[in-house]
Amino acid sequence: MALPEFSAFSLQDANYITTEIENRTWPTRDLTTEKIARKPGTKFIAEEFSERRIRMEGYILGDSASDLITKIDNLYATLQKKSQILQIQSGRYYTASVASVSIGDPHYSQTFVPFELEFLCADPFAYGTPLKAVATVTSGTIVQAYTTVISGSYFAEPNLIYKTPTIGTGDTTTSGIRISHQQSGEWVDWTGTGTSDVYIDYNNSMTFDYKTYKVLQGTTQRNQTGTFARWEPGTNNWTITYGGNTVGGTLEINYTPRYL
């Protein structure tokens, strides 16, 4: 199928011809400021992107008046679906719902009509193909340094997952993990504190989820301190520090590139 397509329905073929697409403008960016007491100027209290609207124009072609009606009905059946994948460029995907549809009715033709569509993306970014890298953690390691090049044009929200070896039973000797992001100077820390989470078990994992701002021991959320950094596009230098000691295993980083 040719692009663009919505919910796997092509909007560029022999029956549906898209002639104009407006999707390269920035999404809405809410900039809200507040006065600073007893000082000149203002400060930002909100400055993040919110929603994106994508507009398309084109034509629907039918072999006859009745066939044209069928083609319109088929389009409507797809467009009414909520939160579907909208793909305009190869390898980049939006999640969108159709906000408005306008289909003309020119008096001079019964076999083609113009259309205008507006899509609303509550999440304003296009997402690329998920990326993953896995490194071996040597037993006895205390600190490891890494360099990760983040793709895309907006900061990423990675998962960092330390997986302990499958050999062995019970607790390991690892009682804490710190992820330090060099560019921002920010770090996030987990330190075992309770009777059930002082150490990581063998055949278990610790996940630092930068999307949900959570640290999970296996599937159980644990308390953390510090700040989850923004991994901006380009080179990101970071270190992982193991508290106590480490019995080896693997360290995985995975993320999905985001595009404006």
C-alpha positions in Angstrom: 0.0 0.0 0.0 1.1 3.5 -0.8 1.5 6.2 1.9 -0.2 8.0 3.6 -2.4 5.4 5.3 -4.7 5.4 8.3 -5.5 2.2 10.2 -3.8 0.3 7.3 -6.2 2.0 4.8 -4.3 3.6 1.9 -5.1 7.2 1.1 -3.0 7.1 -2.0 -4.1 4.6 -4.6 -6.3 4.4 -7.7 -9.5 5.4 -5.8 -8.2 7.8 -3.0 -5.7 10.4 -4.1 -4.1 12.7 -1.6 -2.7 15.9 -3.1 -1.8 18.0 -0.1 -0.5 17.1 3.4 0.2 19.5 6.1 2.2 17.7 8.8 5.6 19.4 9.1 4.5 22.3 11.2 5.3 22.1 14.9 2.7 20.8 17.2 1.0 23.2 19.6 3.5 24.4 22.3 1.9 25.8 25.4 4.1 28.6 26.7 2.8 29.9 30.0 4.7 32.4 32.1 4.4 33.9 35.6 5.8 37.0 37.1 8.7 36.8 39.5 8.1 38.6 42.7 10.3 41.6 43.2 12.3 40.9 40.1 12.0 42.0 36.4 11.0 39.4 33.8 8.9 36.3 34.0 9.6 32.5 34.4 8.2 29.6 32.4 5.7 27.4 34.3 4.7 25.4 31.2 6.6 25.0 28.0 5.9 21.5 26.6 4.4 20.4 23.3 0.7 19.3 23.6 -1.3 18.2 20.5 -0.6 18.0 16.8 -3.1 18.5 14.0 -2.4 17.0 10.5 -4.5 18.1 7.5 -4.9 16.4 4.1 -6.7 17.2 0.9 -7.4 15.0 -2.1 -10.0 13.3 -4.2 -12.1 10.2 -4.2 -12.7 8.5 -7.6 -15.4 6.0 -8.5 -16.4 4.1 -11.6 -20.0 5.3 -11.4 -22.2 7.3 -9.1 -23.1 4.3 -7.0 -19.5 3.1 -6.9 -18.5 6.6 -5.7 -20.9 6.3 -2.8 -19.5 2.9 -1.9 -16.0 4.4 -1.9 -17.1 7.2 0.4 -18.8 4.7 2.8 -15.6 2.6 2.9 -13.6 5.7 3.8 -16.0 6.7 6.5 -15.9 3.2 8.0 -12.2 3.6 8.5 -12.0 7.2 9.5 -14.5 6.7 12.4 -12.0 4.5 14.2 -10.3 6.1 17.3 -6.6 6.2 18.1 -5.3 4.4 15.0 -1.8 4.4 13.4 -1.4 7.2 10.9 1.7 6.7 8.6 2.8 9.5 6.3 6.5 8.7 5.9 8.1 5.2 5.9 9.3 4.2 9.3 7.5 6.9 11.2 4.1 6.5 12.9 1.6 8.8 14.6 -1.3 7.7 16.8 -4.3 9.8 15.6 -8.1 10.2 15.5 -9.9 12.0 12.8 -11.2 15.3 14.1 -13.1 16.5 11.0 -14.0 15.3 7.5 -15.3 17.4 4.6 -16.3 15.8 1.3 -17.5 18.1 -1.5 -20.4 17.5 -3.9 -19.5 19.2 -7.2 -22.6 19.4 -9.4 -20.6 18.7 -12.5 -19.4 15.2 -11.6 -20.9 12.1 -10.1 -17.7 10.0 -10.2 -15.3 12.1 -8.1 -15.4 14.3 -5.1 -12.8 16.4 -3.2 -12.1 15.6 0.5 -10.4 17.4 3.4 -9.4 15.6 6.5 -8.0 16.8 9.9 -6.3 14.3 12.2 -5.7 15.0 15.9 -2.7 13.5 17.6 -2.9 13.8 21.4 0.7 12.5 21.5 2.3 15.0 19.1 5.3 13.0 18.0 6.0 10.5 15.3 7.7 7.3 16.5 10.3 5.3 14.7 11.4 1.7 14.9 12.3 0.7 18.5 16.0 0.3 19.2 17.8 -1.9 21.7 21.4 -2.6 22.8 22.6 -5.2 25.2 25.9 -5.2 27.1 27.5 -7.9 29.3 28.0 -7.0 33.0 31.2 -8.7 34.4 30.9 -10.1 37.9 32.6 -7.8 40.4 31.8 -4.7 38.4 31.2 -1.5 40.4 31.0 1.2 37.7 30.5 1.0 34.0 30.5 3.9 31.6 28.6 4.0 28.3 28.0 6.3 25.3 24.6 6.1 23.6 23.7 8.1 20.5 20.0 8.9 20.6 18.2 9.1 17.2 15.2 11.3 16.4 14.6 15.0 16.9 13.1 15.1 20.4 14.4 13.6 23.7 14.0 9.9 24.2 12.4 8.0 27.2 14.5 4.8 27.5 14.2 1.7 29.6 17.5 0.6 31.3 17.2 -3.0 32.5 19.8 -4.8 34.6 19.2 -8.6 34.5 21.0 -10.8 36.9 22.3 -14.3 35.9 19.9 -17.3 35.9 22.5 -19.4 37.7 22.2 -19.3 41.5 19.3 -19.0 43.8 18.2 -16.5 46.4 19.7 -13.1 46.8 22.6 -11.6 45.0 25.0 -9.2 46.7 23.8 -6.2 44.7 21.9 -3.8 47.0 21.7 -0.6 45.0 22.0 0.9 41.5 22.6 4.5 40.3 22.1 5.7 36.7 24.1 9.0 36.2 23.5 11.0 33.1 26.5 13.1 32.3 25.1 15.8 30.0 22.4 16.8 32.4 24.2 16.0 35.7 21.1 14.2 36.9 20.9 10.7 38.4 18.3 8.3 39.7 19.0 5.9 42.5 17.6 2.7 43.9 18.8 1.4 47.2 17.4 -1.7 48.8 15.7 -0.7 52.1 13.1 -3.3 53.2 13.3 -7.0 54.2 12.1 -8.0 50.7 14.1 -5.7 48.6 17.5 -5.3 50.2 19.2 -7.3 47.4 18.2 -8.3 43.9 17.4 -11.9 43.4 19.1 -14.2 40.9 17.2 -14.5 37.7 15.5 -11.1 38.3 15.9 -7.6 37.0 15.9 -3.9 37.9 14.2 -1.6 35.4 14.6 2.2 35.3 11.7 3.4 33.2 12.2 6.9 32.0 8.7 7.1 30.5 6.8 6.3 33.6 9.5 7.6 36.1 9.4 4.2 37.9 12.0 1.8 39.1 10.8 -1.9 39.1 12.4 -4.9 40.8 11.0 -7.6 38.6 7.4 -6.3 38.2 7.3 -4.7 41.7 7.7 -0.9 42.0 10.4 0.3 44.3 11.2 3.7 45.8 13.9 5.8 44.1 15.6 9.1 44.6 17.0 11.6 42.2 15.7 12.7 38.8 15.0 10.9 35.5 17.1 12.9 32.9 16.1 13.9 29.4 18.1 11.9 26.8 18.4 14.5 24.1 19.1 13.6 20.4 22.8 13.0 19.8 25.5 11.7 22.1 24.6 10.8 25.7 27.3 9.7 28.2 26.1 7.8 31.3 27.4 5.5 34.0 25.8 2.8 36.1 27.1 2.2 39.6 26.3 -1.0 41.5 26.0 -0.9 45.3 27.5 -3.7 47.3 28.7 -5.8 44.4 27.4 -7.3 41.2 27.3 -11.0 40.2 27.3 -10.2 36.5 24.5 -10.5 34.0 23.4 -8.1 31.3 22.5 -4.5 30.9 19.9 -3.5 28.3 18.9 -0.1 26.9 15.9 0.3 24.7 13.9 3.2 23.4 11.8 4.4 20.5 13.0 7.5 18.6 10.6 10.5 18.6 10.3 13.0 15.8 8.8 16.5 15.7 
